[in-house]
Amino acid sequence: MVTQKHICIGVLGTHSTGKTALLRRIEMELRGHGLTVARTGRLAKRAAGIGLPKMQHHTVQSTEWIITQGIADEIACAAQGADVVLADRAAFDALAYLRAALEHRGERLPRLENERLLLLASTQLPKYELLLATVLDESVPADASHDYDAGYRRLVDRHTHGLLAGEQIPHRRVTSDSGSQTSAVESALQLCLREAAV
């Protein structure tokens, strides 16, 4: 059986940098052009719901759960026949959060665990036609409904962009500037329309 071709776009970045809002805009544009869209999300909340730690308390186990559950969610979205899968928190996002949590706590990730998690996240790279990495702008306030640690938020941002650069992962940086946001939405739209026409 041949599976239907779909386009996968992932977003990653520290909390309250507009990841979900950006994906909503992309989803609305794609739907407006007649494409079917499925979106993953709420991974950290779901992890916490089963008792796994989050934010600066992340562990190897919580990170592995988030990566593997994200993979399973992306597969489920694709199986539903969507033209486009939008992955809110692409696989490398969880690894950046873990590295930031460990630095925040003054701990180190054992080499073999680091290599294992890096390999697990890397298996997903060929699936993403586009990776969008949001950039922290501290002049934009964090979501007031959450008690965020500003220092940890900065660490996640640094580890996200450091990981992408260090592993030479193709991606597009998206700042809080409206022009950057609009350009990212337009890039996603053009990519999907081009691929859908093939």
N, C-alpha and C positions, 0 to 999 in steps of 0.2 A: 504494500500500500504506500503510495506517495503522499507525503504530508503537504498541505497547502503552504505556499510561500507567504511569509509575513515579514514585516519590517519591525525591528526592535530598537527602541530609543531608550537610553538609560539616563537618569539624572542622579548626581551625587553632590554632596557638600554638607557643610555644618548646618546645624539646626537654625531655623528662622532666617534662611537666606532665600526663600521663595521657591524652593524646589517644587512643592505641590502646586502652587499657584502657576508656575511656569508650565507644568504638565497640563493643568486645566486649560490654559490658553491654547496650547498645542492641540489638545483633544478637541476643543471647540472648532478650531480652524479645520482640522481634518474631517470632522463630522460634517462641517459646512460644505465640504467638497465631496461628500458622499462616501467617505471611507468609514469602515467599521473599526472601532477602537476599544481596546481593553486596557485597564490600568491596574497595576499592583499597588500595594501601599500598606501603611500601618504596621510595618514589621516590628518596630521597637515596642509599640503598644501591645501587640499580640505576644511578643516574647515576655514582656512584663506580666501579661495575663496568665502565663503558665509558670510564673515564679522565677524567670530568668532576670538577672540584673541588667540595667541599662545605663546610658550616659557614662559618667565617670566611674561607674562600677562594673562596666563591661568585663567579661572574662572570655577565655578561649571558647568555652562552651556556648555562651550566649552569642558570640560572633559566628561560630560555626552554624548555630541554629538559624540565625538571620540570613546568612549566605545561602544555606541549603533551602530554607523556606522561600527565599526570594527566587531561587532557581525553579522550585516547584510551582510557585505562583506564575512565573513567566510561561512555563510549559502549559499550565492550565489555561491561561489566557489565549495562548496560541491554539490550543486544542479546541477552543470555542469557535475557531474560524475567523478571528479578528484579522483585518488587514494590517493593523498596527498594534503592537504591544508597547505600552509606555511603562517602563520600570522605575517606580519611585523608590530610589535607593538601590542603584546598580551594585553588583557584587563587591566592588572594591570599597564602597562606602563603609561597610561594616568593619573592614580591616583598618581603615583610617580612624574610625571611632575607637577601636580597641587600642591601637598604638597611642592615641591621645590619652585614653584612660590610664594606660600603664605609665606613661610619662607623668601624668597628673598625680599618680600615687607613688611615683618614684620606684617603679618596678620595671623589670625587663622581661621581654617575651623570649622564652627558650628558642634557640636557633631552629630546632626541628619543628616546633609548633609554628614558628613564623613561616618556614618554608612550606609546610603543609597547608596553611591557610592561604598563603600567596598562590600556591598551585591551584587550590580549590577555586579561588576567585578568578584566576587566569583562565580557567577552562571556559568561562563565559564570554571572554572578550570577542571571539569570532561572531557571536550572536548579535552584538550591538552594531548597527549601521551608523549610529551617532551616539556619542557620550557627551552630555552637557554637565559641566562642573560649575556650580554656583560659587561666587566669591563673597566672603564676608565683608560687609560694609558696616562698621560699628556705629556710623551715624544713623543707621536705620535701626530702631529699637527692636529687641527680641519680642516674641509673642508674650504678652503680659500674663496670659493664662498659665504659663509654665514658669517654674522657678529655675532659671538657667544660671549656671556658673559661667560668668563671662570669660574667665581664664581658660576653662575647659573648651568653651566654644571656639576660642582663638586657636587652641591646640588642634582641634578637629580640622579647622580650616587649613592650618599649616600642614598637617599630616595628609589631608586629602590631596592638596596640590603637590606636595612633596612626593607622595606615592605615585601619582600620575606621571610626574616628570621623571622620577627615578626609574620607573619601569617602562618609560618611553611609550606610554599609552596615548594613542591619538584621541584628542578630546577638544571641546570648545569651551573656553571660559565664558561664564555669563555673570556680569556684574549687576548691581542693583539699578544701573542706569537704564532708563526706558528704551534708549536706542539699542543697547546690548540685548535687552530682553526681546524686543521686537525682531532684531536680527536673528536671534536664536530660534524664535517661533517661525520666521520666514524660511530659515535653513531647513528646519524639520519638515515644514510643509512642502517645500520644493523637492526634498529628498523623497518623501512619501509619494508625491504625485508622479515623479519620474519613475520610481520603482514600480508603482501600480500600473503604469502605462506599458511596462515591458512585458 
